[in-house]
């Protein structure tokens, strides 16, 4: 570990124990050619460095997690991960992937998937499988228990699409604010 930690919990740990700043990892690129810094997370199903075995459906490709101390240990508050979303062809031209966003609700210590962008570019909020009962795949699928509303607001006009779960009422409203 870096920063004087004698027993890091990962292969690289940047540690700051001051009360005036936090640990920051900075990657800087100075390039007149317009190049940028990056972080690459790679996954492989082979144990030998330099060898490759194709990854499989639902396998994590990488993740970023956000943890906070609950006074005893660190608990996950949120996570963003990429996973294989289909069956890679096992050649140099195919890697279907989804990007998944998870958060932890109040009173819990385990996160739940809240939003997914599928390999087809479909967005699901509140559902792990953005799909339609009408035989097509929507661009955006919102799912929530109880009443639900979608509001599009650009500060001068507003479009509202709302469904009431108890009365099966569908409401559409469009107009100026």
Secondary structure as UniProt FT lines:
FT   TURN            32..33
FT   TURN            49..50
FT   TURN            57..58
FT   STRAND          60..69
FT   STRAND          74..84
FT   TURN            92..93
FT   STRAND          97..103
FT   TURN            106..107
FT   STRAND          112..117
FT   TURN            119..120
FT   STRAND          123..125
FT   TURN            133..134
FT   STRAND          140..142
FT   STRAND          148..153
FT   STRAND          157..164
FT   TURN            165..168
FT   STRAND          169..176
//
